[in-house]
Amino acid sequence: MPDDESTPAATITPYRDGPLLVRGDFALVTPEGEPIERRRGTVALCRCGKSAIKPFCDGTHKVANFRG
């Protein structure tokens, strides 16, 4: 794919009743601008607020019966 304005650097996909999946070239930072280490090119970010490993999803949304 050509690297231009029509090609996004990252894509964010909200999964029904689950996390946000982020793929591509992106950086995760704290509110203070400090980098958050990620070990994979694709990450699942918590939307339910119950994850023990925020900002990442740990699957707790299923137990918490999260609806989004």
VOGU-35201 format. One record per residue: residue number from 0; residue in three letters; x, y, z of N, C-alpha, C, O in turn. Coordinates in pm, whole numbers, padded with zeros to 5 digits. Layout:
<sites>
site i NUM; aa ALA; n.x X; n.y Y; n.z Z; ca.x X; ca.y Y; ca.z Z; c.x X; c.y Y; c.z Z; o.x X; o.y Y; o.z Z
...
</sites>
This chain:
<sites>
site i 0; aa MET; n.x 00084; n.y -00119; n.z 00000; ca.x 00000; ca.y 00000; ca.z 00000; c.x 00087; c.y 00125; c.z 00000; o.x 00191; o.y 00128; o.z 00067
site i 1; aa PRO; n.x 00047; n.y 00225; n.z -00073; ca.x 00123; ca.y 00350; ca.z -00071; c.x 00103; c.y 00422; c.z 00062; o.x -00003; o.y 00415; o.z 00123
site i 2; aa ASP; n.x 00208; n.y 00493; n.z 00104; ca.x 00203; ca.y 00568; ca.z 00229; c.x 00159; c.y 00711; c.z 00199; o.x 00242; o.y 00798; o.z 00174
site i 3; aa ASP; n.x 00029; n.y 00734; n.z 00201; ca.x -00022; ca.y 00868; ca.z 00175; c.x -00140; c.y 00894; c.z 00268; o.x -00168; o.y 00815; o.z 00358
site i 4; aa GLU; n.x -00207; n.y 01005; n.z 00246; ca.x -00317; ca.y 01043; ca.z 00336; c.x -00434; c.y 00945; c.z 00333; o.x -00511; o.y 00941; o.z 00429
site i 5; aa SER; n.x -00449; n.y 00866; n.z 00226; ca.x -00561; ca.y 00772; ca.z 00219; c.x -00531; c.y 00642; c.z 00293; o.x -00621; o.y 00561; o.z 00314
site i 6; aa THR; n.x -00405; n.y 00622; n.z 00332; ca.x -00367; ca.y 00501; ca.z 00405; c.x -00347; c.y 00537; c.z 00551; o.x -00251; o.y 00607; o.z 00584
site i 7; aa PRO; n.x -00435; n.y 00490; n.z 00641; ca.x -00418; ca.y 00525; ca.z 00782; c.x -00295; c.y 00458; c.z 00843; o.x -00258; o.y 00347; o.z 00805
site i 8; aa ALA; n.x -00233; n.y 00527; n.z 00937; ca.x -00118; ca.y 00470; ca.z 01008; c.x -00165; c.y 00361; c.z 01103; o.x -00092; o.y 00264; o.z 01127
site i 9; aa ALA; n.x -00286; n.y 00375; n.z 01156; ca.x -00341; ca.y 00276; ca.z 01248; c.x -00491; c.y 00266; c.z 01226; o.x -00555; o.y 00360; o.z 01178
site i 10; aa THR; n.x -00545; n.y 00151; n.z 01260; ca.x -00690; ca.y 00134; ca.z 01257; c.x -00736; c.y 00093; c.z 01396; o.x -00668; o.y 00019; o.z 01467
site i 11; aa ILE; n.x -00854; n.y 00143; n.z 01434; ca.x -00913; ca.y 00111; ca.z 01564; c.x -01050; c.y 00049; c.z 01538; o.x -01136; o.y 00110; o.z 01474
site i 12; aa THR; n.x -01068; n.y -00072; n.z 01588; ca.x -01193; ca.y -00144; ca.z 01567; c.x -01258; c.y -00172; c.z 01701; o.x -01205; o.y -00249; o.z 01781
site i 13; aa PRO; n.x -01375; n.y -00110; n.z 01728; ca.x -01446; ca.y -00142; ca.z 01851; c.x -01521; c.y -00275; c.z 01835; o.x -01603; o.y -00290; o.z 01744
site i 14; aa TYR; n.x -01491; n.y -00369; n.z 01922; ca.x -01561; ca.y -00497; ca.z 01918; c.x -01684; c.y -00490; c.z 02006; o.x -01680; o.y -00439; o.z 02118
site i 15; aa ARG; n.x -01794; n.y -00544; n.z 01954; ca.x -01921; ca.y -00540; ca.z 02026; c.x -01904; c.y -00601; c.z 02165; o.x -01859; o.y -00715; o.z 02180
site i 16; aa ASP; n.x -01940; n.y -00522; n.z 02265; ca.x -01933; ca.y -00565; ca.z 02405; c.x -01792; c.y -00609; c.z 02446; o.x -01776; o.y -00691; o.z 02536
site i 17; aa GLY; n.x -01691; n.y -00555; n.z 02380; ca.x -01554; ca.y -00593; ca.z 02410; c.x -01457; c.y -00477; c.z 02393; o.x -01496; o.y -00361; o.z 02403
site i 18; aa PRO; n.x -01332; n.y -00509; n.z 02369; ca.x -01226; ca.y -00408; ca.z 02366; c.x -01220; c.y -00331; c.z 02235; o.x -01294; o.y -00359; o.z 02140
site i 19; aa LEU; n.x -01130; n.y -00234; n.z 02232; ca.x -01092; ca.y -00166; ca.z 02109; c.x -00966; c.y -00237; c.z 02060; o.x -00868; o.y -00246; o.z 02133
site i 20; aa LEU; n.x -00969; n.y -00286; n.z 01937; ca.x -00849; ca.y -00346; ca.z 01879; c.x -00777; c.y -00240; c.z 01797; o.x -00837; o.y -00180; o.z 01708
site i 21; aa VAL; n.x -00650; n.y -00218; n.z 01827; ca.x -00571; ca.y -00117; ca.z 01758; c.x -00461; c.y -00189; c.z 01683; o.x -00383; o.y -00265; o.z 01739
site i 22; aa ARG; n.x -00457; n.y -00162; n.z 01550; ca.x -00357; ca.y -00226; ca.z 01463; c.x -00281; c.y -00119; c.z 01387; o.x -00337; o.y -00013; o.z 01355
site i 23; aa GLY; n.x -00155; n.y -00146; n.z 01358; ca.x -00078; ca.y -00056; ca.z 01274; c.x 00032; c.y 00014; c.z 01349; o.x 00082; o.y -00034; o.z 01451
site i 24; aa ASP; n.x 00070; n.y 00130; n.z 01295; ca.x 00180; ca.y 00209; ca.z 01352; c.x 00122; c.y 00314; c.z 01446; o.x 00062; o.y 00411; o.z 01402
site i 25; aa PHE; n.x 00141; n.y 00294; n.z 01576; ca.x 00086; ca.y 00386; ca.z 01675; c.x 00172; c.y 00383; c.z 01801; o.x 00253; o.y 00293; o.z 01820
site i 26; aa ALA; n.x 00154; n.y 00482; n.z 01885; ca.x 00223; ca.y 00489; ca.z 02014; c.x 00118; c.y 00499; c.z 02123; o.x 00017; o.y 00568; o.z 02106
site i 27; aa LEU; n.x 00142; n.y 00433; n.z 02234; ca.x 00057; ca.y 00445; ca.z 02353; c.x 00133; c.y 00528; c.z 02455; o.x 00250; o.y 00501; o.z 02483
site i 28; aa VAL; n.x 00067; n.y 00629; n.z 02511; ca.x 00132; ca.y 00714; ca.z 02611; c.x 00035; c.y 00740; c.z 02726; o.x -00086; o.y 00733; o.z 02709
site i 29; aa THR; n.x 00091; n.y 00769; n.z 02843; ca.x 00012; ca.y 00806; ca.z 02960; c.x -00040; c.y 00949; c.z 02941; o.x 00003; o.y 01017; o.z 02848
site i 30; aa PRO; n.x -00131; n.y 00995; n.z 03027; ca.x -00175; ca.y 01135; ca.z 03019; c.x -00060; c.y 01235; c.z 03031; o.x -00070; o.y 01349; o.z 02986
site i 31; aa GLU; n.x 00049; n.y 01190; n.z 03094; ca.x 00166; ca.y 01278; ca.z 03111; c.x 00261; c.y 01270; c.z 02992; o.x 00362; o.y 01339; o.z 02988
site i 32; aa GLY; n.x 00228; n.y 01185; n.z 02895; ca.x 00312; ca.y 01171; ca.z 02776; c.x 00420; c.y 01065; c.z 02784; o.x 00502; o.y 01053; o.z 02693
site i 33; aa GLU; n.x 00421; n.y 00988; n.z 02893; ca.x 00520; ca.y 00881; ca.z 02909; c.x 00478; c.y 00761; c.z 02823; o.x 00360; o.y 00727; o.z 02817
site i 34; aa PRO; n.x 00573; n.y 00697; n.z 02756; ca.x 00538; ca.y 00582; ca.z 02673; c.x 00489; c.y 00463; c.z 02755; o.x 00537; o.y 00438; o.z 02865
site i 35; aa ILE; n.x 00393; n.y 00391; n.z 02700; ca.x 00343; ca.y 00266; ca.z 02757; c.x 00394; c.y 00155; c.z 02666; o.x 00364; o.y 00152; o.z 02547
site i 36; aa GLU; n.x 00471; n.y 00062; n.z 02724; ca.x 00528; ca.y -00046; ca.z 02645; c.x 00419; c.y -00138; c.z 02593; o.x 00325; o.y -00173; o.z 02665
site i 37; aa ARG; n.x 00434; n.y -00177; n.z 02469; ca.x 00346; ca.y -00278; ca.z 02412; c.x 00433; c.y -00385; c.z 02349; o.x 00538; o.y -00355; o.z 02293
site i 38; aa ARG; n.x 00389; n.y -00507; n.z 02359; ca.x 00471; ca.y -00618; ca.z 02313; c.x 00425; c.y -00673; c.z 02178; o.x 00489; o.y -00763; o.z 02123
site i 39; aa ARG; n.x 00316; n.y -00620; n.z 02127; ca.x 00260; ca.y -00671; ca.z 02001; c.x 00225; c.y -00556; c.z 01909; o.x 00209; o.y -00442; o.z 01952
site i 40; aa GLY; n.x 00213; n.y -00587; n.z 01781; ca.x 00173; ca.y -00487; ca.z 01683; c.x 00025; c.y -00454; c.z 01691; o.x -00016; o.y -00344; o.z 01655
site i 41; aa THR; n.x -00054; n.y -00549; n.z 01738; ca.x -00197; ca.y -00530; ca.z 01758; c.x -00225; c.y -00541; c.z 01907; o.x -00179; o.y -00635; o.z 01972
site i 42; aa VAL; n.x -00299; n.y -00445; n.z 01962; ca.x -00332; ca.y -00451; ca.z 02104; c.x -00482; c.y -00436; c.z 02123; o.x -00551; o.y -00375; o.z 02041
site i 43; aa ALA; n.x -00532; n.y -00492; n.z 02232; ca.x -00673; ca.y -00480; ca.z 02271; c.x -00677; c.y -00387; c.z 02391; o.x -00618; o.y -00416; o.z 02495
site i 44; aa LEU; n.x -00747; n.y -00275; n.z 02377; ca.x -00758; ca.y -00177; ca.z 02485; c.x -00892; c.y -00192; c.z 02556; o.x -00996; o.y -00209; o.z 02492
site i 45; aa CYS; n.x -00888; n.y -00186; n.z 02688; ca.x -01006; ca.y -00202; ca.z 02773; c.x -01108; c.y -00091; c.z 02748; o.x -01071; o.y 00026; o.z 02739
site i 46; aa ARG; n.x -01234; n.y -00128; n.z 02737; ca.x -01343; ca.y -00030; ca.z 02732; c.x -01433; c.y -00039; c.z 02854; o.x -01507; o.y 00055; o.z 02883
site i 47; aa CYS; n.x -01428; n.y -00150; n.z 02927; ca.x -01521; ca.y -00169; ca.z 03039; c.x -01473; c.y -00103; c.z 03167; o.x -01554; o.y -00078; o.z 03257
site i 48; aa GLY; n.x -01343; n.y -00075; n.z 03178; ca.x -01288; ca.y -00014; ca.z 03297; c.x -01257; c.y -00111; c.z 03409; o.x -01217; o.y -00069; o.z 03517
site i 49; aa LYS; n.x -01274; n.y -00240; n.z 03387; ca.x -01255; ca.y -00340; ca.z 03492; c.x -01125; c.y -00419; c.z 03479; o.x -01093; o.y -00497; o.z 03568
site i 50; aa SER; n.x -01050; n.y -00401; n.z 03371; ca.x -00928; ca.y -00477; ca.z 03348; c.x -00825; c.y -00455; c.z 03458; o.x -00810; o.y -00343; o.z 03508
site i 51; aa ALA; n.x -00755; n.y -00561; n.z 03495; ca.x -00647; ca.y -00551; ca.z 03593; c.x -00516; c.y -00508; c.z 03528; o.x -00419; o.y -00480; o.z 03598
site i 52; aa ILE; n.x -00513; n.y -00502; n.z 03394; ca.x -00391; ca.y -00464; ca.z 03325; c.x -00413; c.y -00344; c.z 03233; o.x -00358; o.y -00336; o.z 03123
site i 53; aa LYS; n.x -00496; n.y -00249; n.z 03280; ca.x -00525; ca.y -00129; ca.z 03201; c.x -00397; c.y -00062; c.z 03155; o.x -00300; o.y -00059; o.z 03230
site i 54; aa PRO; n.x -00394; n.y -00011; n.z 03036; ca.x -00505; ca.y 00015; ca.z 02946; c.x -00543; c.y -00104; c.z 02860; o.x -00632; o.y -00094; o.z 02775
site i 55; aa PHE; n.x -00476; n.y -00218; n.z 02881; ca.x -00501; ca.y -00335; ca.z 02798; c.x -00620; c.y -00416; c.z 02851; o.x -00651; o.y -00414; o.z 02969
site i 56; aa CYS; n.x -00683; n.y -00487; n.z 02760; ca.x -00796; ca.y -00573; ca.z 02794; c.x -00745; c.y -00706; c.z 02849; o.x -00649; o.y -00762; o.z 02796
site i 57; aa ASP; n.x -00808; n.y -00756; n.z 02955; ca.x -00774; ca.y -00888; ca.z 03009; c.x -00894; c.y -00984; c.z 03002; o.x -00889; o.y -01093; o.z 03060
site i 58; aa GLY; n.x -00999; n.y -00945; n.z 02933; ca.x -01116; ca.y -01031; ca.z 02917; c.x -01220; c.y -01015; c.z 03026; o.x -01324; o.y -01081; o.z 03022
site i 59; aa THR; n.x -01196; n.y -00928; n.z 03123; ca.x -01289; ca.y -00909; ca.z 03235; c.x -01426; c.y -00859; c.z 03189; o.x -01525; o.y -00877; o.z 03259
site i 60; aa HIS; n.x -01432; n.y -00796; n.z 03071; ca.x -01561; ca.y -00746; ca.z 03021; c.x -01665; c.y -00857; c.z 03011; o.x -01785; o.y -00831; o.z 03025
site i 61; aa LYS; n.x -01620; n.y -00980; n.z 02988; ca.x -01714; ca.y -01092; ca.z 02979; c.x -01776; c.y -01122; c.z 03115; o.x -01897; o.y -01142; o.z 03125
site i 62; aa VAL; n.x -01693; n.y -01124; n.z 03220; ca.x -01740; ca.y -01152; ca.z 03356; c.x -01826; c.y -01035; c.z 03406; o.x -01925; o.y -01055; o.z 03476
site i 63; aa ALA; n.x -01787; n.y -00914; n.z 03369; ca.x -01858; ca.y -00794; ca.z 03415; c.x -01985; c.y -00770; c.z 03334; o.x -02062; o.y -00678; o.z 03365
site i 64; aa ASN; n.x -02008; n.y -00852; n.z 03231; ca.x -02127; ca.y -00838; ca.z 03146; c.x -02133; c.y -00700; c.z 03079; o.x -02241; o.y -00641; o.z 03067
site i 65; aa PHE; n.x -02017; n.y -00650; n.z 03037; ca.x -02007; ca.y -00519; ca.z 02973; c.x -02086; c.y -00517; c.z 02844; o.x -02081; o.y -00611; o.z 02765
site i 66; aa ARG; n.x -02159; n.y -00410; n.z 02823; ca.x -02232; ca.y -00386; ca.z 02698; c.x -02190; c.y -00251; c.z 02646; o.x -02200; o.y -00150; o.z 02715
site i 67; aa GLY; n.x -02143; n.y -00250; n.z 02523; ca.x -02095; ca.y -00123; ca.z 02467; c.x -02139; c.y -00103; c.z 02325; o.x -02106; o.y 00000; o.z 02264
</sites>
